[in-house]
Amino acid sequence: MNKAITDGLLLTPAAFASGLDMYSSGDGTAGSDTYANAINAAFIPADQDFGGALELIKTQATQKLRYMGQTPLLPGCYLRITARVKAISGNLPAVRIAGYPALGDGSRVGGLVEYGPSVQLTSYGEEVEVSAIVGSGLRGGVDMVWGMRPVYGHFGLDLIGQNGGVVRIDDLEVEDVTGVFLRDMLAQVDVRDYGAVGDGVTDDRPAFVAANAAAQGRTVLVPKGTYLLNGDVTFDAPTRFEGTVTMPVSAVLLLRQNFDLPHYIDAFDNEEIAFRKAFQALLNNADHESLDLGGRKVSVTGPIDMQAATPERTSYST
């Protein structure tokens, strides 16, 4: 458990023994149908493998099971949802972890992947574990990349495939696995953990702003990729660029802790563009009165338009 992020938060859903009225056959939202008194569901108090378990008959094309409690989703946090399932009789379904991404008012956040990889049940009585990871950032191993918008989720699983199968499901588990993804959680903040995509098309400015706000003195890491910033971005924290950024001509990138040309070259991967953006930041920022070129000689292929670099100004002096 990553105590630095989730200490004090209730992550794991209630046990089935607490009542099937806490589990929905829909999305888990308030007012959705539950499995309490459902003809295709029953609590089994003494399963030989699981102890208490939910026995469920598949009657729908996608048989949903969602915890109706709200599992909180925090920026930069990654959760692994795990279930153990076994087939009892009838047709053998496939099983996958699934979830409902919710805004604060309970409405769905659209356009997100809401389920993990499926596992096919192949025999009766065999325990099968299925899991998926949900989180804000596009990281390797994250099955449901939900970005920054969802505030909480309703998590559970889906049974897919032919109807008529009977399965038993052990109590669901949700654990914080953030530490798996953060190379040095105390030393740096990764912009991907705040929703940055790095595909050169998605506007990653909100993610950069959020990462800077969360850094609190730690280094902000911009990993490999091309990050579109459709507006001004200021980094008060130290920055490390493994990827590059692209911005409109009028947008300002201010690296307050690394205000020198070599860092701008790392950010833009082009010496002339880097010099133009660093010079633009100098003109727009009262914190610095000089730009350290770091010993670099830069060839400029055309005039630097000071008006375009500072469109809101009509004069400049220092």
N, C-alpha and C positions, 0 to 999 in steps of 0.2 A: 504494500500500500504506500503510495506517495503521500506522506503526511503533510508535506509542505503545501500541497494543493487541496487535498480532500479531507483533511482532518476535521472531524465533527460533522461531516456530511453523511447522510444515509444513502448508500448506493445499492446494496443488495435488496432485491424485492422480498416481500413477505413470503413466508413458507405457505405452501398449499394448505397446510393444517390450520392456518389462520382463517380460512374461508375462501371459497371459490368466487364469492362476490367481489373479490379484489382483482379478479382476472377477467378480461374482456375477450369476447369472440370477434370483436371489431378492432379498432385502432387503440383502444385503451382510454379514449377520451371520456369525459364526464357524460353520463347518459347512455353510453353504448351498452349493448347487451353483454351480460356476464355469464359465467358458467355455473353460477348458483342455480340449482334445480334444473339444469339443462339435461335433456334426455341422453345426450351423447358424452356426458362427463361425470366423473365420480372421483372422490378422494379415497385412496386405498391406504389405510393407516399402517399396514404391516407388509409392504412389499419386501421380498427377501433380499433384494439388492439395494433399494433406495430408502428403506424405511417407509416414511410417508411419501406417497406419489400421486400424481394426477393421472387417471386413466381416461383416455380420450379416443373417441371413435371419429374417424375422418369422414365428414359428410358434405364437405364443400370442396370446390376445386382448389382453393387455397384456404386451408383451415388455420385461422389465426389464433394465437394466444398472446395477449399483451397484458402486462402488469399495469393496473390503473393508477398506481402511484407515480409521482413525478421524480424521475432520476435526474439530478441536476447535471448540466453540461457547462463546464468552465473553460474559458479561453486557455489554450495550451495544454488541456487535460485530455488523456486518452483512456478509454474504458474498454475492458474486454468482457463481453457477455458470454457466459458458458452454460450449456445445458447437457444433461445426460439423458438419453432416450433409449428405449428398447421396444421392439415390436412384440406384440403378444399373439395376435392372430390376424387372419384376413390378408388383404393386399398390403404390400410393403411400400410405404411412402418414402419420399426423400424429406429431409429435415434441414432447415436453415434458421439461423438467428435473424431477427428482424426488429425494426423499431419505427416509431412515429416521431419525427422531428417537430417540436412545438415551439411557437413563439410564446411570449409571456401570457397572452390572452387565450392560449390553447389552440389557436389555429395552426394548420400545417404549413411548414416551410416547404414550398414546392421545388421541384427540380433536383432533388437529392436522391442518392442511392439509399434505399431503405432496408436492404437485406444483405447478408453475407453469403459466402459460398454454401452450396447445398451438399449434404451427405446422404447417400442412398442407403437405406436399411436393407440388408441382404438376408437376414436370418432372424428367427424368433429367439427371444431371450438373451440376445447379445447386447451388452451395454455399448452404446456409441456416444462419443462426446462430440458436440458441435459447438463452435465458438466463432466470434467475429469481434473485430475491434472498431470502435467508433471514435472519431476525434475531429478536431477543427482543421488539422493540416493534412496536406497531400504528402503523406509519408509512405515508404515501402512497408507493406504489411497492414496498412489501415484499409479495412474493407468498406467502411461507410464514412466518407469524408464530408463532414457537415458544415465546415466553415464556422463563422462567428454568429450567425443569426439565431439558430435554435438555442433556447434557454434551458430546455429540459427534453427528455425523451420518455416515451412509453415503450419498454423493451420486452421482448419475449421471443417467440419462434413461429415459424410457418411449417405446416405439413403440406407438401405438394405431391402431385401424382394421382394415381387412381384412388377413388373413394372406397370405404369399407374396411380399411385397416384399423386395428386397435393397437394403441401404443401406450406406454407408461412413461411419464416424464418426472425426473427428480427436480427438487427445488432449484430455481435459477440462481446463478451467481453473477455478480457484477463486481469487478475489481479494477483499481486504478493501476494502469501499466505505463504511466507517463515516463517513468525512468528508463524504460526500454528505448525510447525515442530521443531522449535528450542526452547528448554526448557528455555534457557537463552542466547539469541543471543550474548549479550555483553560479557558474561563470558566464553564461551566455544565454541569449534569447534568440530563437529562430523565427524569422518572419513567417515561415510556413505554419507554425503553431497558432498563428493569428489570422489564418485564412489566405495567405499569399499562395498563388498558383504558379506563377513563373512561366506562363505559356506565351507571353508577349501580346496577348489579346485581352485577357481579363485585367480590369483596373485593380492593381494591388495596393493602391495608395492607402485605403482604410487599414489594411493589414500592417503596413509599415508604420502608420501613425499609432496603431494599437501596440505594436512591438516596442516602439520607442517609449510609450507611456509605461509599459510594464517593466522596462529594463532596470530602472532604479540603480544605475551605475554599472550594470553588467554590459558586456559587449553584445551588440546586435549582429547576428549572423545573417547574411544574405546568401543562401546556398546556390548551387548551380542552377541556371535557368535565365530567362529574360523576363524582367519584371516591368510592366507598364505602369507608370505613375502619371495619372491624368490630373495632376495638380501639385501644389507646393508640398514638400516634405522636409521637415527639420528633424535631425537626429541630435538630441542632447547627449546621448550615450556614445561611447566608442563604437565604431562599425568595422565589420570585416566582410569584404565582398569576394565571394567565390563565383557568384553570378553577376550579371550586368543589369542595368536599368535603362529604360528609354522614357523620354518625357517630351511634352510639347515645348516649343521654343520659349514660351513665356513662363513656364513652370520652373520653380526654383528648388534645387536640392542643396540644403545647408547641412554640412557636416561639422558641427560646432567643435567636437572633440578631435576631429581629424581634418582640420581645414588646411589641406595642402594638396598640391597637384597630384602627387603619386596616388593618394586615396581616390581622387576623382577619376584618374585613369583606370584604377581598379573597378570603379563603379560603371564607367561608360565604355571601357575597352577600346577607346579611340582618343588619341592624344589631343587632337584639335577640338573635338566636342567636349572633352574633359576640361580643357583650358577655358573654353567659352562658358561652360556651366559654372566653373569655379569663379571666373571673373564676374559672372552674373550674380553669384552668391555674395561676392565681396561688395558689389554695388548696392545690394539689397539688405545688407546686414551691418548694424552698428557695432557688433561685437568684435569685428576684425578690421584692422586698418591696413593690412598687407596680406599678400598671398605668397606663400612659400612654394617656389617651383621645384624644390628638392633637387636642384642641380640639373633639371631637365631642360633641353632646348626643344621648343615646339614650333613647327612650321604652320603658319596660319594661311590658308589658301584664299581668304577673302576678308573684307572689312568686318569688324565686329560692330554690329548695330546696337548701340547703347540704348536707344529708345525701345527696340524690340526686347532687349534683355531686361529692361525695367519699364514696362509699359505704363505703370501708374505714376511715373515721375516725369517732370518737365525740366528739372535741373538736377545737378549732382555736384557736391563738393565735399572734401574731407580735409 
